[in-house]
Amino acid sequence: MASYKHKRFKFFPDVRIQVFVQFILIFFLIISVTLFSSSSFYVSMIESAKMFEMRAAGQKLQDINLLADDALEKISKTEVSHDVVIEIYSKNKSTNEYTDNVYSKCYHGVMFNKTNEHNTLETFNPVIGYSASEFELIQEYEDKTFAGISRNKTTDKSFFVLVTPSDSGEYIFITAVEYSLIDAMAKSISISAVIITTVIFIAVSIAVYFYITKITKPINDIVYGTKIMAEEKDKNIRIPVRKGILRTETEEAILNINTLYESLMLTQERLLEKSEFLAAQLKDKDIEQKSRAKFIADTSHELKTPISIIQGYAEGIKFVLDDEKATNEYCDTIIDECARMTDLVVNMMSLSNIQHTDELCFSDFLINDFIDERMKLHTKIFDKNEISAVNSIKEDIYGYADVSKLQFVINNLISNAVSYIGGDEKRIEFSVEDVGMSYRVVVFNTGDPLPQEAIQKLWDSFYRQDAARLRSEGHFGLGLSIVKAVQDAHSQQCGVVNAKDGVEFWFDIAKGNPPKEEIRK
């Protein structure tokens, strides 16, 4: 049963955009969490910084002699240097509590009372007003100092204060920072952080985009290259190797893909070559089988006639035994047919040996002398048919072939020329041409030109151009097949063309070398 898998729609099919968007989302989430949680963080951070200043200011106040003439000046300088507001209280003798104001920062001036008499200001309205304020303790420390939030009842302002007892225990020093200033500083820092973070976010996003583009470029190359490889649009395509970022992983992967693709293409080519070779072998085998079947059928046909004649004449002898003349005629016919059968079998064996079994024995030989010898053997045939045979090869040229096999070529071409010669002047002529690596020997005979359809079939076994020729001439159609087989065995060519006043059969002989003695001469 076929299964259906739902394909999710991708908003960003490009891997570069996907990675970039994921990074932006994660980075934005981190920044958002940081900014939203920064308010209390910044307040705590500023409180810690101010606590350090208030504690330092408290330590300086311990060293000031409040009864000295320069006490007020030193207290003011401490406020300015540490950016804090200071109040100083002494113990009330009756209550033994720190309620007597020694120094206060007031809204209409500064009150400093050495004698505990509040006659310095007409209206006494301290900024902090610690003694009469609502105080919320935050933390106590081991050095007997403690911190908290003090709210002035008159002005309704809150202060972050540190209370530090003097070493003598006679005074307490109040160092404070207005809480609204801490909030303002925290908001200011928060806004600055947002601006800086936004700028950094944009800059980092741009840098990351180009960085991701550079990283994902090889991945896009791999995707594009492998797509073309899979579709086999270009066998020569290779994924480019970009040296640099992720060299060890990405470049290694690209090199491996290229190597695999090259191996695949090489294997494919080899398989294609082997398949073509096998197809050619099967085709050759099929042709060979068909040729063999045709050869057997043609052979059977050629043998059937003489066997039938021999059988008929042998049976006829029984009835003419008393007639010596008829008996002799019958016996002569049987002998002639047996001779023809013998020639046919010899030709068939020669053709089979040349095509399948015989090994060639090459040697250097004079082509003109070789042709002269073959012509002498056919002198009686030439004379009997009133044929003028001429060897136009006068110079000594050397060929390289198996002479014992090459004689089949000459003999059959001479026999073929004699059989089909015509014209008022019956003439056979041998000539030679230099065709590069070989000599082309041409056998010309006068007569009618060959039909174009016959030229293609001349080299087939048992093919006879003139089907009306008498069997008595002994033509079985194997001569030119033997010529073709000998030339194929020598890896040389042969052919036929119509010429003026006749036909030219030709065959090639590889060039040979003259004997060393002749070279010295």
C-alpha positions as CSV (number, residue, x, y, z in Angstrom):
1,M,0.0,0.0,0.0
2,A,1.5,3.3,-1.0
3,S,2.1,5.7,1.8
4,Y,1.6,9.5,1.5
5,K,4.0,11.7,3.4
6,H,2.9,15.3,3.8
7,K,5.5,17.7,2.6
8,R,5.7,20.8,4.9
9,F,5.7,24.1,3.1
10,K,9.0,25.9,3.6
11,F,8.8,29.7,3.8
12,F,12.6,29.9,3.1
13,P,13.7,27.1,0.8
14,D,17.2,28.6,0.7
15,V,19.4,27.1,3.4
16,R,21.3,30.4,3.7
17,I,18.1,32.3,4.6
18,Q,16.9,29.5,6.9
19,V,20.1,29.6,9.0
20,F,20.2,33.4,9.0
21,V,16.5,33.6,10.2
22,Q,17.1,31.0,12.9
23,F,20.2,33.0,14.1
24,I,18.3,36.3,14.1
25,L,15.4,34.7,16.1
26,I,17.7,33.2,18.7
27,F,19.8,36.4,19.0
28,F,16.7,38.5,19.2
29,L,15.3,36.3,22.0
30,I,18.5,36.6,24.0
31,I,18.5,40.4,23.6
32,S,14.8,40.7,24.5
33,V,15.2,38.6,27.7
34,T,18.3,40.7,28.6
35,L,16.5,44.0,28.0
36,F,13.3,43.1,29.8
37,S,15.1,41.8,32.8
38,S,17.6,44.7,32.8
39,S,15.5,47.3,34.8
40,S,16.0,45.6,38.2
41,F,19.5,44.5,37.2
42,Y,20.6,48.1,36.4
43,V,19.0,49.3,39.7
44,S,20.9,46.7,41.6
45,M,24.1,47.6,39.7
46,I,23.7,51.3,40.4
47,E,22.8,50.6,44.1
48,S,26.0,48.6,44.4
49,A,28.1,51.4,42.9
50,K,26.4,54.0,45.1
51,M,26.9,51.8,48.1
52,F,30.6,51.8,47.4
53,E,30.6,55.6,47.3
54,M,28.5,56.0,50.4
55,R,30.7,53.6,52.4
56,A,33.8,55.5,51.2
57,A,32.2,58.8,52.2
58,G,31.3,57.4,55.6
59,Q,34.9,56.4,56.1
60,K,36.1,59.9,55.3
61,L,33.6,61.4,57.8
62,Q,35.1,59.2,60.5
63,D,38.3,61.3,60.1
64,I,36.7,64.7,60.3
65,N,36.8,66.6,63.6
66,L,33.3,68.0,63.7
67,L,34.3,70.7,66.3
68,A,37.0,72.0,64.1
69,D,36.6,75.2,62.1
70,D,37.1,73.5,58.7
71,A,34.6,70.7,59.5
72,L,31.9,72.2,57.3
73,E,34.3,72.6,54.3
74,K,35.5,69.0,54.6
75,I,31.9,67.6,54.8
76,S,30.9,69.6,51.7
77,K,34.0,68.3,49.8
78,T,33.1,64.7,50.8
79,E,29.6,65.2,49.4
80,V,30.9,66.6,46.1
81,S,33.7,64.0,45.6
82,H,31.4,61.0,46.3
83,D,28.2,62.5,44.9
84,V,26.1,61.8,48.0
85,V,23.9,63.7,50.4
86,I,25.2,63.7,54.0
87,E,23.4,64.1,57.4
88,I,25.1,63.8,60.8
89,Y,23.3,63.2,64.0
90,S,24.5,63.1,67.6
91,K,23.0,61.4,70.7
92,N,20.4,63.2,72.7
93,K,21.6,63.2,76.3
94,S,18.1,62.7,77.7
95,T,16.9,60.0,75.3
96,N,20.3,58.6,74.4
97,E,19.2,58.4,70.8
98,Y,20.6,59.9,67.7
99,T,18.1,62.7,67.2
100,D,20.2,65.9,67.5
101,N,21.0,67.1,64.0
102,V,24.6,68.2,63.6
103,Y,24.8,68.6,59.8
104,S,22.0,68.5,57.2
105,K,21.6,69.4,53.6
106,C,18.5,71.6,53.5
107,Y,16.4,72.9,50.7
108,H,17.1,76.5,51.7
109,G,20.8,76.1,52.6
110,V,23.1,74.1,54.8
111,M,22.6,73.7,58.5
112,F,25.6,73.0,60.6
113,N,25.2,73.1,64.4
114,K,28.3,72.7,66.7
115,T,26.4,73.5,69.9
116,N,23.2,71.6,69.0
117,E,21.3,74.8,68.7
118,H,19.1,75.2,65.6
119,N,19.6,78.8,65.0
120,T,21.5,78.7,61.7
121,L,18.3,78.6,59.5
122,E,15.0,80.3,60.0
123,T,13.2,77.3,58.4
124,F,14.7,73.9,59.0
125,N,13.8,71.5,56.1
126,P,16.5,68.8,55.7
127,V,16.7,67.0,52.3
128,I,16.9,63.5,53.9
129,G,15.3,64.2,57.3
130,Y,16.5,60.8,58.5
131,S,15.5,61.3,62.2
132,A,11.8,61.9,61.3
133,S,11.6,59.8,58.1
134,E,10.0,56.4,57.5
135,F,12.9,53.9,57.2
136,E,12.9,50.5,55.6
137,L,15.8,48.3,56.5
138,I,17.4,46.4,53.6
139,Q,20.6,44.9,55.1
140,E,22.8,45.1,58.2
141,Y,26.6,44.6,57.9
142,E,29.2,43.2,60.3
143,D,30.8,46.6,60.8
144,K,27.5,47.8,62.4
145,T,26.5,49.8,59.4
146,F,23.1,49.2,57.8
147,A,21.4,50.2,54.6
148,G,17.8,50.9,53.8
149,I,15.2,53.1,52.1
150,S,14.4,56.4,53.9
151,R,11.2,58.4,52.9
152,N,11.1,62.0,53.8
153,K,7.6,62.7,55.2
154,T,7.7,66.4,54.3
155,T,8.8,66.1,50.7
156,D,7.7,62.5,50.1
157,K,11.0,61.7,48.5
158,S,12.8,58.4,49.0
159,F,16.6,57.9,49.5
160,F,18.9,55.0,49.4
161,V,20.9,55.5,52.6
162,L,23.8,54.0,54.5
163,V,24.0,54.6,58.2
164,T,27.5,54.5,59.6
165,P,28.1,54.9,63.4
166,S,31.2,56.9,64.4
167,D,34.1,55.1,66.1
168,S,33.3,56.8,69.4
169,G,29.7,56.0,69.1
170,E,28.8,59.7,69.6
171,Y,27.6,60.3,66.1
172,I,26.0,58.6,63.1
173,F,26.8,59.5,59.6
174,I,24.0,59.3,57.0
175,T,25.2,59.1,53.4
176,A,22.4,58.9,50.9
177,V,21.4,59.1,47.2
178,E,17.9,60.1,46.0
179,Y,16.2,57.0,44.8
180,S,14.6,58.8,41.8
181,L,18.2,59.5,40.6
182,I,19.0,55.8,40.8
183,D,15.8,55.1,38.7
184,A,16.7,57.8,36.2
185,M,20.2,56.5,35.9
186,A,18.9,52.9,35.4
187,K,16.5,54.1,32.7
188,S,19.2,56.1,31.0
189,I,21.5,53.1,31.0
190,S,18.7,50.9,29.8
191,I,17.9,53.2,26.9
192,S,21.6,53.4,26.0
193,A,21.8,49.7,26.2
194,V,18.9,49.4,23.9
195,I,20.5,51.7,21.3
196,I,23.9,50.1,21.6
197,T,22.3,46.6,21.4
198,T,20.3,47.6,18.4
199,V,23.3,48.9,16.6
200,I,25.3,45.8,17.6
201,F,22.4,43.6,16.5
202,I,22.2,45.3,13.1
203,A,26.0,45.1,12.6
204,V,26.2,41.5,13.8
205,S,23.2,40.6,11.6
206,I,24.9,42.0,8.5
207,A,28.2,40.3,9.4
208,V,26.4,37.0,10.1
209,Y,24.5,37.2,6.9
210,F,27.7,37.5,4.8
211,Y,29.3,34.9,7.0
212,I,26.4,32.4,6.5
213,T,26.4,33.2,2.8
214,K,30.1,32.3,2.6
215,I,29.5,29.1,4.7
216,T,26.4,28.0,2.8
217,K,27.8,28.8,-0.7
218,P,29.6,25.4,-0.9
219,I,26.4,23.7,0.3
220,N,24.4,25.4,-2.5
221,D,27.1,24.3,-4.9
222,I,26.7,20.8,-3.7
223,V,22.9,20.9,-4.1
224,Y,23.1,22.4,-7.6
225,G,25.9,20.1,-8.7
226,T,24.4,16.9,-7.3
227,K,21.1,17.8,-9.0
228,I,22.7,18.1,-12.4
229,M,24.7,14.9,-11.6
230,A,21.5,13.0,-10.7
231,E,19.9,14.1,-13.9
232,E,23.1,13.3,-15.9
233,K,22.7,16.6,-17.9
234,D,26.5,17.1,-18.0
235,K,29.0,14.3,-17.5
236,N,31.9,16.8,-17.2
237,I,30.4,18.8,-14.4
238,R,32.4,19.1,-11.2
239,I,31.4,20.9,-8.0
240,P,33.9,23.8,-7.5
241,V,36.1,23.6,-4.4
242,R,36.1,26.9,-2.5
243,K,39.1,27.0,-0.1
244,G,38.6,28.9,3.2
245,I,35.8,28.5,5.8
246,L,34.9,25.0,6.7
247,R,37.7,23.7,4.4
248,T,38.2,20.5,6.2
249,E,34.6,19.4,6.2
250,T,32.9,21.0,3.1
251,E,35.9,20.7,0.8
252,E,36.4,17.1,1.8
253,A,32.8,16.4,1.0
254,I,32.9,18.1,-2.3
255,L,36.1,16.2,-3.3
256,N,34.5,12.9,-2.3
257,I,31.4,13.7,-4.3
258,N,33.5,14.7,-7.4
259,T,35.5,11.5,-7.0
260,L,32.4,9.4,-6.7
261,Y,30.9,11.0,-9.7
262,E,34.0,10.5,-11.8
263,S,34.1,6.9,-10.7
264,L,30.4,6.6,-11.6
265,M,30.9,8.1,-15.1
266,L,34.0,5.9,-15.7
267,T,32.1,2.8,-14.6
268,Q,29.1,3.9,-16.8
269,E,31.5,4.4,-19.8
270,R,33.1,1.0,-19.2
271,L,29.7,-0.6,-18.9
272,L,28.6,1.1,-22.1
273,E,31.7,0.0,-23.9
274,K,31.2,-3.6,-22.6
275,S,27.5,-3.5,-23.6
276,E,28.4,-2.2,-27.0
277,F,31.1,-4.9,-27.3
278,L,28.7,-7.6,-26.2
279,A,26.1,-6.3,-28.6
280,A,28.7,-6.3,-31.4
281,Q,29.7,-9.8,-30.4
282,L,26.1,-11.0,-30.3
283,K,25.5,-9.3,-33.6
284,D,28.7,-10.9,-35.1
285,K,27.7,-14.2,-33.6
286,D,24.2,-13.9,-35.1
287,I,25.7,-13.0,-38.5
288,E,28.1,-15.8,-38.2
289,Q,25.3,-18.3,-37.4
290,K,23.2,-17.0,-40.2
291,S,26.2,-17.2,-42.6
292,R,27.0,-20.7,-41.4
293,A,23.5,-21.8,-41.9
294,K,23.4,-20.2,-45.3
295,F,26.8,-21.8,-46.1
296,I,25.5,-25.2,-45.1
297,A,22.3,-24.7,-47.1
298,D,24.3,-23.6,-50.1
299,T,26.8,-26.4,-49.7
300,S,24.0,-28.9,-49.5
301,H,22.4,-27.5,-52.6
302,E,25.7,-27.6,-54.5
303,L,26.4,-31.2,-53.4
304,K,22.8,-32.3,-54.1
305,T,23.1,-31.9,-57.9
306,P,26.3,-34.0,-58.4
307,I,25.1,-36.7,-56.0
308,S,21.8,-36.9,-57.8
309,I,23.6,-37.2,-61.1
310,I,26.0,-39.9,-59.8
311,Q,23.0,-41.8,-58.4
312,G,21.1,-41.6,-61.6
313,Y,24.0,-42.6,-63.8
314,A,25.0,-45.4,-61.4
315,E,21.4,-46.8,-61.6
316,G,21.5,-46.4,-65.4
317,I,24.6,-48.5,-65.7
318,K,22.6,-51.5,-64.6
319,F,20.5,-51.3,-67.8
320,V,23.3,-50.7,-70.3
321,L,25.9,-53.2,-69.1
322,D,25.6,-54.9,-72.5
323,D,26.3,-51.6,-74.2
324,E,30.0,-50.9,-73.6
325,K,29.9,-47.4,-75.2
326,A,27.0,-46.2,-73.0
327,T,28.6,-47.8,-70.0
328,N,31.8,-45.8,-70.6
329,E,29.8,-42.6,-71.1
330,Y,27.9,-43.1,-67.8
331,C,31.2,-43.9,-66.0
332,D,32.9,-40.8,-67.4
333,T,30.0,-38.6,-66.2
334,I,30.2,-40.1,-62.8
335,I,34.0,-39.5,-62.7
336,D,33.5,-35.9,-63.8
337,E,30.8,-35.2,-61.1
338,C,33.1,-36.8,-58.5
339,A,35.9,-34.5,-59.6
340,R,33.6,-31.5,-59.3
341,M,32.6,-32.7,-55.8
342,T,36.2,-33.1,-54.9
343,D,36.9,-29.5,-56.1
344,L,34.0,-28.2,-54.1
345,V,35.0,-30.0,-50.9
346,V,38.6,-28.8,-51.4
347,N,37.4,-25.2,-51.8
348,M,35.2,-25.5,-48.8
349,M,38.0,-26.9,-46.6
350,S,40.3,-24.1,-47.9
351,L,37.8,-21.4,-47.0
352,S,37.1,-23.0,-43.6
353,N,40.8,-23.3,-42.8
354,I,41.6,-19.7,-43.8
355,Q,38.6,-18.3,-41.7
356,H,39.1,-20.4,-38.6
357,T,42.1,-22.5,-38.2
358,D,45.1,-21.7,-40.3
359,E,47.9,-19.5,-38.8
360,L,49.7,-17.1,-41.2
361,C,53.4,-17.4,-41.8
362,F,54.6,-13.9,-43.0
363,S,57.7,-13.3,-45.1
364,D,59.1,-10.7,-47.5
365,F,58.8,-11.5,-51.2
366,L,59.0,-9.8,-54.6
367,I,55.5,-9.0,-55.7
368,N,56.3,-8.9,-59.5
369,D,58.1,-12.3,-59.4
370,F,55.2,-13.8,-57.4
371,I,52.7,-12.6,-60.1
372,D,54.9,-13.8,-62.9
373,E,55.0,-17.3,-61.3
374,R,51.2,-17.4,-61.0
375,M,50.7,-16.3,-64.6
376,K,53.0,-19.0,-65.9
377,L,50.9,-21.6,-64.2
378,H,47.9,-20.3,-66.1
379,T,49.6,-20.1,-69.5
380,K,47.6,-23.0,-71.0
381,I,44.4,-21.5,-69.8
382,F,45.3,-18.2,-71.4
383,D,46.2,-19.8,-74.6
384,K,43.2,-22.0,-74.7
385,N,40.9,-19.0,-74.3
386,E,43.0,-16.7,-76.5
387,I,43.7,-14.3,-73.7
388,S,46.6,-11.8,-73.7
389,A,47.9,-11.7,-70.1
390,V,50.3,-8.8,-69.2
391,N,52.2,-8.1,-66.0
392,S,52.8,-4.3,-66.0
393,I,54.8,-4.4,-62.7
394,K,58.4,-4.0,-63.9
395,E,60.2,-2.7,-60.8
396,D,61.2,-4.8,-57.9
397,I,58.8,-4.1,-55.0
398,Y,58.6,-6.2,-51.8
399,G,55.5,-7.3,-50.0
400,Y,55.0,-8.8,-46.6
401,A,52.4,-11.6,-46.4
402,D,51.9,-15.4,-46.2
403,V,52.7,-16.4,-49.8
404,S,51.1,-19.8,-49.5
405,K,47.7,-18.1,-48.7
406,L,48.2,-15.2,-51.1
407,Q,48.3,-17.6,-54.0
408,F,44.6,-18.4,-53.4
409,V,43.9,-14.7,-54.0
410,I,45.9,-14.6,-57.4
411,N,44.6,-18.0,-58.6
412,N,40.9,-17.1,-57.9
413,L,41.1,-13.6,-59.3
414,I,42.8,-15.0,-62.5
415,S,40.1,-17.8,-62.7
416,N,37.4,-15.1,-62.2
417,A,38.9,-12.9,-64.9
418,V,39.1,-15.8,-67.3
419,S,35.5,-16.8,-66.7
420,Y,34.0,-13.3,-67.2
421,I,36.4,-11.9,-69.9
422,G,34.9,-10.4,-73.0
423,G,35.4,-7.9,-75.7
424,D,37.1,-8.2,-79.1
425,E,40.5,-8.2,-77.5
426,K,40.6,-10.5,-74.5
427,R,43.1,-9.0,-72.1
428,I,44.1,-9.5,-68.5
429,E,46.6,-7.0,-67.0
430,F,48.3,-6.8,-63.6
431,S,49.4,-3.4,-62.2
432,V,50.3,-1.9,-58.8
433,E,49.6,1.3,-56.9
434,D,51.3,2.7,-53.7
435,V,48.6,3.4,-51.2
436,G,50.7,4.3,-48.2
437,M,51.3,1.4,-45.9
438,S,50.4,-1.1,-48.6
439,Y,50.8,-1.9,-52.3
440,R,47.5,-2.3,-54.2
441,V,47.6,-5.0,-56.8
442,V,45.0,-4.5,-59.6
443,V,43.8,-7.3,-61.8
444,F,42.0,-5.9,-64.9
445,N,40.0,-7.9,-67.5
446,T,38.1,-6.7,-70.5
447,G,34.4,-7.4,-70.6
448,D,31.0,-6.0,-69.6
449,P,30.8,-3.9,-66.4
450,L,29.3,-5.4,-63.3
451,P,25.8,-4.4,-62.2
452,Q,25.8,-2.2,-59.1
453,E,23.6,-4.7,-57.2
454,A,26.0,-7.5,-58.0
455,I,29.1,-5.7,-56.6
456,Q,27.8,-5.9,-53.0
457,K,27.2,-9.7,-53.3
458,L,30.3,-10.8,-55.1
459,W,32.2,-11.7,-51.9
460,D,29.3,-13.9,-50.6
461,S,29.8,-17.7,-50.6
462,F,28.1,-19.6,-53.5
463,Y,27.1,-16.3,-55.3
464,R,27.3,-16.5,-59.0
465,Q,26.9,-13.3,-61.0
466,D,25.5,-15.2,-64.1
467,A,23.0,-17.8,-62.7
468,A,22.6,-19.2,-66.2
469,R,26.2,-20.4,-66.4
470,L,26.6,-24.1,-67.0
471,R,27.7,-26.3,-64.2
472,S,30.2,-27.9,-66.5
473,E,32.4,-24.8,-66.1
474,G,32.9,-25.7,-62.5
475,H,31.9,-22.4,-60.9
476,F,30.7,-22.8,-57.3
477,G,30.8,-19.2,-56.2
478,L,33.5,-19.7,-53.6
479,G,36.5,-18.1,-55.3
480,L,35.9,-14.5,-54.3
481,S,34.8,-15.7,-50.8
482,I,38.3,-17.3,-50.4
483,V,39.9,-14.0,-51.6
484,K,38.0,-12.0,-49.0
485,A,38.8,-14.5,-46.3
486,V,42.6,-14.4,-47.1
487,Q,42.6,-10.6,-47.1
488,D,40.7,-10.5,-43.8
489,A,43.2,-12.9,-42.3
490,H,46.0,-10.5,-43.4
491,S,44.0,-7.4,-42.1
492,Q,44.1,-6.1,-45.6
493,Q,41.4,-4.9,-48.0
494,C,40.1,-6.0,-51.4
495,G,37.5,-4.7,-53.8
496,V,36.2,-4.3,-57.3
497,V,35.4,-1.3,-59.6
498,N,34.1,-1.0,-63.1
499,A,36.7,0.5,-65.4
500,K,36.8,1.6,-69.0
501,D,36.2,-1.5,-71.3
502,G,36.3,-3.9,-68.3
503,V,36.4,-4.6,-64.6
504,E,39.2,-4.1,-62.0
505,F,39.6,-6.4,-59.0
506,W,42.2,-5.2,-56.4
507,F,43.7,-6.4,-53.2
508,D,46.3,-4.9,-50.8
509,I,49.6,-6.3,-49.7
510,A,51.6,-4.9,-46.8
511,K,54.9,-3.3,-47.7
512,G,57.9,-5.5,-47.1
513,N,61.7,-5.0,-46.8
514,P,64.3,-6.1,-49.3
515,P,67.0,-8.5,-48.1
516,K,70.0,-7.0,-46.2
517,E,72.4,-7.9,-49.0
518,E,70.4,-6.0,-51.5
519,I,70.3,-3.0,-49.2
520,R,74.1,-3.0,-49.0
521,K,74.3,-3.0,-52.8
